[in-house]
């Protein structure tokens, strides 16, 4: 008779985890970065990790070992096609995704499948995993309202398209044994529109120790934005606010990231006569990002559609005060008057006034904001995120999701 593993052995043995993502490195966005860090973190803990994601260039399906965040993992790249309304996004072929999902699942035989969106890869993996009785966990990083900017669904077509997107999300996430999203606000959001219940708010997490906060006074006034340069980020509000600042403050704007809005924003900077103070860095290596996080005086996040905002957490882990829009999940990270300030979306005058306040406040008050950023972001260390997902993968009870304590100020 074969040996049966004890309860302690079954809860400690390494898992074979298959992560499905519609966007993954080298894509640069929050969902892709979360999937990359999650996969690498699991590998570092001794688990066998496979990732299914679209190919980042034209070509057939291919499987190989890739290195992400310093860890080796097997990545199954699916034949993809460019979504041309978007500047870089590629999707796996939707009419072949279930066939590809079945093939990968039968080859890998994972203990658990964790999909990162319901759109293509997640949909295929979810359906095929259920057929095979494989434990299924789903995480939502998607807001249909954002994705529609790259579709023809505008005007009267917009509302039916949003409803259709949420109905599709409900069908796929409804198959999962556990559904997560980065914050309590985001969990309430998906529950409201999909009618699912019991969604876990689990922070994307961050390697806090990878950042080096510099609390010393700055020799120049620099506002930093990091993220996709697309319309839902409302970077135009940052530029308009910067144009209102006293010229004697000599404020510089550093924008790291790229996207379809960059040409329009460069034209706006010229119209506002602040081009000489705005630097569009585009996609930049990690070394440059960390250099700018050390150089900056304050981080700005004018987006109204953040389900968490990894970029904001990176700034906080670097000891920066943050000014952001009072919208969606940002108040979970930005505690007004404690580690930064919230402005009402669209109120550029208030945004400018808060920037001025940060640049002119006494150093001891600024230092208090910086230290509070470090205190708040400490609750989002990726170690806790990995602990929680490991428990979900094993079917264990998760009584205190990672983000709950960190969000008490924001609820």
N, C-alpha and C positions, 0 to 999 in steps of 0.2 A: 504494500500500500504506500503511495507517495506521501512524502512529508507535507503537512499542511502548515503554512506559516502562522506563527502566533500573531495576536492582535498587535503587539508592539512592533513585530517585524513588518507587518503589512502597513503600518503607519509611518515607518521610517525608511523603507526601501526606496531607492531612486525610482522616479517615475519616467515614463516615456510620454512626453508632452508634445502635442502638435498644435502650433499656433497658426491660425489663418488670418491673413491681413490683406485688405485691398490696397493698402499703401504701406510700404516698408522701405528701409534704407536701400538705395541712396536718397529716397524722397526726404524732403525736409519739412516736417510738420509735426504737430503734437502727437497724433495717433501713431505715426511711423516711429517716432522716437520712443514712445511708450512700449510699443511691441518689441523694438530692438533692445531696450534696457531690460524688459521683462525676460526675454529669451536669454540674454547674456547672464542675468542674475540667476536664472534657473540652472544654466550650465555650470556656473561657478559653485553651485550647491550640489553638484554631482548628478543632476538629472540629464537624461538624453532628450535633446530638444530638436524638433523639426519645425521648419517654418514653410508655409505655403503662401506664396505672394506672386503678383504679376511680374513678368520679366521687365527689366528696366530698359530694354531695347528690343527691337524687332527680332524675331527668331523663334525656333521651336521650343517646346518644353525642355527644360534641362534641370538636372539635379546635381548639386555639388556642395562641397564644404566651403562656407564663407566665414570670415572673421568679422564679428561685430562687437564693439565695446571690449575688444581684446579677448573675446572668447570664440572658439570654433563651434559651429553648428551646421546642420544639414539644411540647406534651403532648396525647396522645390519651386523653381521659377516656371510659371505658366505662360504660354504664348499670350501676348497682350496686344492691345491696340490703343493707339493714342486717342484720348478724348479731346478732339481738336478745339472746342470752345475754351478749353483750359490750357494754360501755357506749358504744362509738363505732365499732367496726370495720365497714367496708363491703367487700363482695366484688363483683367483676364477675360477671355472670350466667354460671354454669359451662356451661349448655347452649348458650350463644351465643359462647363465648370463641374457639373455633376459627374460626368464621365471621368474627368481628371481627379475629382475628389475621391471617387470610388477607387481609382487606381492607387492613389497615394495612401489612402487608409488601409487598403489591403496589403500594401508593401510594408508600411510602418507598423501597423497594429498598435496604435497608441493606447495608453491608459485613459487619456483625457484629450478632448479637443477644445481649444479655447479660441473662439473667433472674435475678431476685433470690429467687425461691422457686418451688417446684413446684406450688403449691396450685391456682391457677386461671389467672391471667394467664401465668405461666411455662409451665405445661403446654400451653396453647394455642399460645403463640409457639414453643415448642420443637418441637412436632409439625409446625407449618406451616413453620418455618424449615428443618427437615430435608428436607421435600418439595421445597424450592426450592434446596437446596444452599448455604444461607447459613451461614457460620461461626457456631457456637453456643458461648457461654460461660455457665456457670451458677454462681451463688453461693448457698450455703446459710446462712441466718440463723435457721433454724427448729429448735426442739426439739418434737417431737410431744407430749411429756409436758406441756409448758406449755400448748399450745393446747387440750388436753382439759379444762381446767378450765371451759371455756365450752361444753361438750357434755354430753349425758346419759351418756357412757361412763365410768361409775364402777364400783367394786367389781370383780366378775368380768369385766365388759365392757372394763375398762381395758386389760389386756394385749393382747387381740386387736385393739383399736383402735390401739394403739401400733404393733403389727406391721403392720397395714394401712397406717398413715401412712408408715412407712418403706418398705414395698413400693412405694407410690405415688411416693415420693421417688426410689427406685432407678430406676423406669421412666423418669422425666423426666430426672433428672441423667445417666442412662446414655446419653442422646442427645447430650449435650454433648461437644465436643472438648476442653474444659478445664473442670474443676470446682474452685472455690475456696471457702474459708471463712476467717473472720478469724484463727484461731490454729492452732497445731500440735495442741493438745488437741482443738479442734473438728474438725480434719481426721481425727484418729484416730477420733473419735466417729462421724462420718458414714461413714467407711470400714468401721467395725465393723458398723454396722447396715444398710448398703446393699450391702456386699461390693464396692463400687467401690474402685479403687486409684489412686494418683497424685494425690490431692486436694492442691491448692496451699494452704498457709497464707499468706494475704495480709491484712495488717492493714487495717481499715477506714480508717485514716489520720485525720489531724486537721490543721487549719491551726494549727500551733503558734504562729505569730506573731500569731494573733488573740486570744491570751490574755495577760494582764498579771500575772505573778506578783508577789506582794507578800510579801517575806520578813521584813518588820518584825514585832516582837512585837504580839500582839493585845491589845485592851483588854477583851475579853469572850471567854468560852468558847462556841463555836458548833460544833455538829455539823451537817454538811450532807448531805442525801440528794437525789439527782436521778434521776428515772426514772419509769416507770409505777408507779402505786400499785395493784399487783395482788398476788395471793397468793404467786406464785413469788418475789417480791422479799423476802419475810419481814421487812417493815418493823416488824412487831410485836416482833421481837427487838431492834431499835434502841430502841424505846420502853421495853421491859422493862429493857434495860441502863441506859438513862438514868435510870429510876426508882431504880436501885440506887446511883447516884453520890452522893457526899457533897454535901449541900445547900449547903455553903459554896463549892463550885466554881461554883454558879449557872450550870449548863450549859443552853444553849438549843438546841432542835432545829429546824432549818429543813428542811421537806420540799417540794421543788419537783416538781410533776407531779400527775397526776390518774389516777383509775381506780376500779374497782368496790369496792376495799377501803377507800376513804377514810372512809365513814361508820363502818365497824367500827373503824378505827384511831382516829377521833375519840372513839368511845365508850371504847376501851381507854385512851386518854390520860386521860380523865375518871376512869375506874376506878383508874388508877395515881396519880391526883391530881397530874398534871404538865401538865394542859391549859394552864396559864398559861405554860409554858416551851416549848410546841410550836406552831409556826406552819405550817399547811398552806397553801402559796401557790397550789396548783393549777397550771394551765398559766400560764406566765409568759413575758414577752418576753425576748429575748436580753440586753437591757440590764440587766434585773433579775437574770438568772442570773449575769452577770459580776460584778455588784455583790456578790452573795452569795458567789461564789467568792473574792472579795477579802476579804470580811468573815469567812468561816469560819476555824476553827482546824484542823479535820480533816474529811475526807470519809469517809462510811460507806457500804459496799455489802454488805448482808447477803444478797444474792441467791445462790442455789445453782445458777442455770441460765444463767450468762452465757457466751456463745460468744466474747465479747471484753469489752464494756462501754465504749462510747464515753463515757458519763458519767464513768467512772473516769479515762479519759484526759484529759477536759476538766479534771477536778480536778487531775490531776498537772501538766498544762500551766500551771495556775494556781499551781503551787508548793505544793500541799497534801500533807501526809502522808495515807495512806489506811489504814483498817481495814476488812477485808472477810472474807467467809466463805472458808474453805479448801476451795473447791469449784470444779468445772468449770475455766474458763479464767482465773479471777481471779489464781491464783498466777503467771501469766505477766506480770501488771502489778504485783502487790503482792509484792515480795521481802521476806519476813519479816525484820524487824530492820534493813532497809536504807532503804526509803522508807515503811515503815508496818508493819502487823502483820496476821497471819491468825489468826482464831479458828475453832475447830471448830464447824460448823453446829449450832445448837441449844444451844450452851454459852453461855448468856446471862451467866453469872457471869464467864467468861473475857472476853467482849466488854466488859463493864463495867470489868473490871480493866485492859484495854488502853486504853480511853478515859481512865481515870484516869491511866494511865502517861503518855499524851500530854499531858494537861492539867497534869501536875505535873513534867515533866522539865525540866532546865536548858535555857535557850534555845539554847546551842550544840549540844546533842544534837538538839533539834527542828529546828534549821537544817540539820543534816546530813540528816535525813529529807526535808526539803523540797527540798534540792538534788539528792538522789538521785532524787526523783520527776521533776524536770526532766530529769535525765540519761537516765532510762529511757524517758520518753515521746518524747524526741528521735528515737529510732529509728522512731517511728510518724508522722513528718511525711508529709502527704498527697502531697507531691511524689513520694516513692518509690512510693507506692501507684499513682498515676497512671502513672508510668513502667512499672510492672509490668503493669498492665492494658493499656496501649497495646501492649506486646510480645505479650501473649496475643491481643489482637484481631488482630494482624498474623500470628499463627502462628509467632512467633519463640520461641526457647528461653528459658525463664525458669529460670536456674540457682540463683538465691538469692532465694527469696520474701521479701517485705518483713519478715515477722514472725520469720524464723528466728533472726537474731542477737539480737533483743530477747527471745526466749523461752528462751535458754540457761539462765537461772536457774530457769525454771519447769518444765522437763521433767525 
